[in-house]
Amino acid sequence: TGLEIDVSAAWRQRGPALRVGIIGVLIPLIIGTGLSLLLPDQYLAGPGTRIPFALFLGTTIAISAMVIIARVLGDLDLVKTDLGLVTICGYAVNDILAWIILSVVLGMATPAGVSWTGLGFAVVFSVLFTAFCLTWGMRLVDHGIAYARGDGGSSSPGMVLTLVTCIALACGALTHAAGLTALFGFFIAGVMVSEARALTERTRHVVTQMVHAVFVPLYFAGLGLKYDFLVEFDWFIVTFVTVVAIGAKFLGAWVGARGTSLSAADRLSIGIAFTPSGVTGIVVADIALEHGILTTSVFVAIVVSTIVSSLLVGPWLSWSIKRQAPIDAQRHLPRSAIRWDLQGRTRWEIIDELCQAVELPPGSPSLEDVTGAVRSREEIAGTGVGHEVALPHARMPGLDAPALAFGRSVAGVDWDAPDGAPVHLVFLVLTPEEDYSPQLQIMAGLSKNLTQAAVREQLLSARDEEGLWALLHDAITRTA
C-alpha cells in the first residue's frame, strides 16, 4: 500500500487531496466508532472492552483500499486522468492519516481498557516517526536505491527489491519495539520507497507484482487455515459492518469533495472510489483479534465486508463514469494538429512540439501558458500509460472546448512508463479547467483503444501522413 502512495503528487494537489483525504477518513472513523459503541455485548471480546472494541472497529471501517482502487482505475483507463490523480492523492492522505490513527489506537487500546499513558507516547512517536521518514528518510532511501541500481542504473530489480525489503524490516522492527504494530513501519517504508526518484516505474511494477503474486495469497491462505468462516458467520454483524463501512466512506469522501471544483458527477465518482476496504483493514482486524479486542465473528464480518466492497466498486465506479455524456474526440482533433514524425528526443521536447501543433480558438490561453500547464501536470505524475502510449494533458482556464493534438515518434521516447517500453504514440489533451468530465471521457476512450496491439501496429506502420490520418481517424471514431 505504501508503494502506491505518491506524497509529492498529493502535496502538489493538496487542496482537493487534503480535503478528500482528511474528511474522508474522519467521518467514517466517527460514524464507525459511534455506531460500534451501540452493538450488543455478544460481539465484545469481554467486559470492559467496549471502548477499545469501538475504536478498532471504527478505524478498520475508516481505512480505504489504495491497492484496490489503483487496480480499478487502471482497468477503467482512468489512472492517468486528473480525476484519477485526485483520487490517488486523496487516498495518500487518507492512508497516512489512517495508519497514524491506527498506531495511536494500538498504543492506547488494551483488552482491559484504555491506557492514557500509552496514548500520549503513541501520538508523539507516530508523529515524529512519520515526520522524519517523510523528510530525511525519503532522501536517505533515494540515495540508497540509486547506489543499489549502480552507476548506469542497469542492475536487475532484484538488488533494489532486497534493499526495499531490508528498509521495510528495519522500520517494522522500530515501530514494533516502540509498542506499535510493525505494519505501520512497513507502510511508512513503502511510502519512502515510493518517493525515491531513483526507483523507475518498471522496478516499482516488479516489486508490486511480487507482493500481489506471493505475499497477499499466502496471507489469505493463512487466514483460511486459522479461522472457520462458515461457523463464525453472523448475518447481523456482517450486514452492519458492510453497510456502515461502504456508506460511511462514501459519505466522507463525497463531503470532502464538496468544497473543491469537482462537478456533482465527479463528486459522486470520488465518493464511490473511496468505498472499498482492503487487505489493510483485514490486517488491522487480525491484530485486534490477536490482542483479544475483537471477536472472531466480527473479524469474519470485516473480511466479508472487504470482499463485497472490493467487488462492488468496479461496476459502481464504471456506472458513474458512463452515465456522463460521451465526448466525440474526433471533432476536436483537426488534421493540422497531427505530427506524423516527431523530432523530440525527450518527453519534454515532445510536449513542446505538440503544444505548438494544437489549434486553439482566439481568446484561448497563450502557447506559453499551455506548455507550462502540460509540463506542470507531467511533473506531478507521469502520463505514460504503457503499451508505447502517452497521454500528456492539462485542464486550462479560458478554454471553452477540448483541443487535441497527436504525434508519432518513430524512434521512441523514454516516458518512464509502467511497462518500461519507449513511447511512440502521444496524444495531447487540453480540456476546460472547470470540468473533469471531458478529459475523463476522451482519455479513457483513447487509452482503451490505443492499448490494443493491432491498432498500435497499424499506426506505427503507416508510411505517410495521409495513411496515418486515415488510421487515426478510424481509431478515434471507435473510441467515441
Secondary structure, DSSP 4 states (H G I P E B T S, - for coil): -GGG--HHHHHHTHHHHHHHHHHHHHHHHHHHHHHHTTS-GGGBSSTT-HHHHHHHHHHHHH---HHHHHHHHHHTT-TTSHHHHHHHHHHHHHHHHHHHHHHHHHHHEETTEE-HHHHHHHHHHHHHHHHHIIIIIHHHHHHHHHHHH-TTS-S-HHHHHHHHHHHHHHHHHHHHHTTS-HHHHHHHHHHHHHT-TTS-HHHHHHHHHHIIIIIHHHHHHHHHHH--TTTT--HHHHHHHHHHHHHHHHHHHHHHHHTSS--HHHHHHHHHHT----HHHHHHHHHHHHTTSB-HHHHHHHHHHHHHHHHHHHHHHHHHHHTSPP--GGGG--GGGEESS---SSHHHHHHHHHHH----TTSPPHHHHHHHHHHHHHHS--EEETTEE--EEEETT--S-EEEEEEEEEEE----TT-PPEEEEEEEEEETT-SHHHHHHHHHHHHHHTSHHHHHHHHH--SHHHHHHHHHHHHHHH-
